[in-house]
């Protein structure tokens, strides 16, 4: 038995074996089809089709397994910490010039240009906030397939509520198409005013954890009273 090991560098684009595709080995002028070893690999837990994982030059299609986002504050002009979490089915390799773009950040008045991440995870600490209201982050450390990675950045919310688009995340270098972030937290961490509203406002605060959601400014309490109705007396007016 002779075993030959060939070391190649996989392309960044996915590849799938063609139906009936065969690999042959020649000894002199005689060619013989090779039997493919389709036994399981150690890291294929996220493959939809396990039959091809050992087919030479099969390259898995990258995708998000999880993509979550939330914010700390929905208040106009407030500093707002946005948190993104992702999990992918393939490693993202810094050597492939991987960049992750978060788009749809129109609910902010943050100046365009360099923006420091408050926690960087596997990314460069300094990202770029572009006029398209997109934040571009460069990967500086390799990630593992199936592991969770988190990063946060601070934006300044707009002054008045506006229509908010979907916040999307996409990957270049090892391409993963844009996908909308999901928000599993219902109420932003900065929302505590709902308990003060009398009578209670149904649904108050719900949905405020969705990134770049800004709530409308309004009074939740508006009362006025006085200390005395007596003629000639000193009267204290109290506004709440």
N, C-alpha and C positions, 0 to 999 in steps of 0.2 A: 504494500500500500504506500503510495506517494501522496503526501499532502502538500499543496501549494497554498500559501497565504499571500494575498495581494492587498496592500494597503492603499485605499483611495480616499478622496475627500468627497463626501456627499454634496450634491447641489442643494441650494436652499429652497428650490421649488419642488413640490410634491411630484412623485412619479408612481405609477401603478402598472403592474405587469399586464401586457397585452394578452388577450385570450389566445391560448395555444402557443405562446412564446416559449422558445426553447433555447437553452445555452448548450453549445457543443464544444468539445475538445478534440483537437486533431493530433494524431501521431503519424507524422509523415503526411501522406495525402488522404489518410482515412479519418473521417470525422465521426464522432459518436456523441449522441445526446447524453447530457449529464443528468443524473437524478438530483432533484432539488431537495435539500434538507429543510423541510418545513416545520421542524420542531419549534416549540415556543422559545422566544427570547425572554430575557429576564425583565425587560422594561416595556412590555407591550400591553399593559393593562388598559390602555385607553384606545386601542385599535378596534374599529368596527368589524374588520374582517381579519381574523387571525391566520387565515390560510396562506397569506402572502408575505408574512413578516420576515421570512428568511430568504425570500426570492431576491437574488442579487440586484441591487440598485432599486429596490422598492423603497420609496421615501414617503414617510407618513405625511398626511395633510395636516398642517398646524391649525389648531382652533382653540378657542377659550373653553375651558371646562367650568369656570366660574368668573363672573365679572360683577363686582358690587361697588356701589358708591354711596356716600352720604355727606352731609354738611353739618356744621356746628350751629349756624345761625341763619335765620331767614329774614333778619331785620334790615331795613334800608340803611345803606352807608356803613353797615357794621363790618368789622373784620370777620371773615368767614373761613374756617378751616375745612377744606374739602379732602375727604379720604377715599382712596381707590384701592380695591383689592382684586387681584387676578390670580387665576390658576390656568395653566396651559397644558396641552397633551404632549408637548415636545419641549426639550430644553431650548431656551433662547441663549444663543452664544454671542458674547460681546465681539468676538472676532469677525462676526458677520455684519458688523455695523448696524446693529439693531437699534431702532428708535421706536418709542411708544408715544402716540399722539392722542391726547384727550381733547375732543372737539365739542362744540355746542355750549361754550361757557359765556354766552351773551349776557347773563344776568350779573355782570360785574363791571366796575369802572376802574379796574386795575390797569395801570399803565402798561403798554406793550414794551417788550424788551426782555432782558434777563430776569429770571424769577427764581429765587432760592426756594428749594423744597424744604419744608419744616421737618420731614423725615423722608429719606431718599430711597430706602430699600436697596435694590440692586442698581439704581440709577445714579448718574452724575448729580451732585448736589445742586448744580445750577441748570435750570431748564430755560426754554425760550417761550415767552408768551407772545403769540403772533397776532397780527391785525385780523386774522380770520377767527379770532377768539378761540384759538387752539393752543394747547400747551404741549410742547415737544420735549421729550426727555430721552437722553441717550443712555443706553445700557452700558454699564462699565464692569459688571460682574455676571458671570454665567448663572442662569437659573436651572432648576431641575424640573423635569416633567412631573406634574401632579402635586407640586408644592405651592403653597400660597405665598404671595408677595404683596406687601402693602406699601403705599407711599402717601404722603399728605402735602398739601400746599395751601397757602393762605391767599385769598382773594378779598377785594373790597366790594361789597354788594352795591348795586345801583341804588340811586336815591328813590326812585319810584318804581313800583312793580311794572313788569312788562311781560309779554308773551315769552315763555321759556321753552326752548327746544330740547330735544333729547340730548343728554350728554353721552357721547360715543367714545369708544376706545378702539384704536387699530394699531397694528404692528407692521413696521417695514424692516427690510433686511432679511428676516425670516417672516414672510408675509402672512398676516392674519387679518381678514377683512374686518371693517368697522362693525362694532356691535354695541347696542345701547346698554349702559350700566343698569343694574337692578338695585333697588333700594329696599332693604328688608326692615330697616328702622322706620317707624311711622312718623315720629315726632322728633325734631331737631333737639339736641342737648340744651340749646339756649332758650327754649320755649318753656317758661314757667308762669306766664301771665294768665293762662286759661282758667286756673283755679280761682282767680280773683273776679271773674266775670259773673255778675248777677243781673238777671237770671242766667244760668249756664247757656253757653252757645254751643249747640250740637256740632260735633266735628271740629271744634276749635283745636288748632295746632296740627291736625292730621295732614300728612303729606309734606310737612315742612322740612323733613330730612332729605328730600330729593335735592341733589346738587343744583345750585344757583336758583333755587326757588326763593323769591322775595315776597313777603306778605305786604298787604296794603296798610299804611299808617291810619289808625283810627282810635277814637276814645273807647276804652273798655269800661271806664267808670266816669260819670259826669254828673256831679251833684253839687248843689249850692244850698246853703242854709244860713240862718242868723241866730244870734244869741238871745235877743229880746225884741218884743214888739212894743215896748212901753214908750209913750211919747216923751221926748227930751232925753231919753237914756242913751248911753254910749252902746252902740250896736256893733258886734263883731260878725262880719260876713265870712263864711268859710266855703271855699271852693275845693272840691275833691275831684 
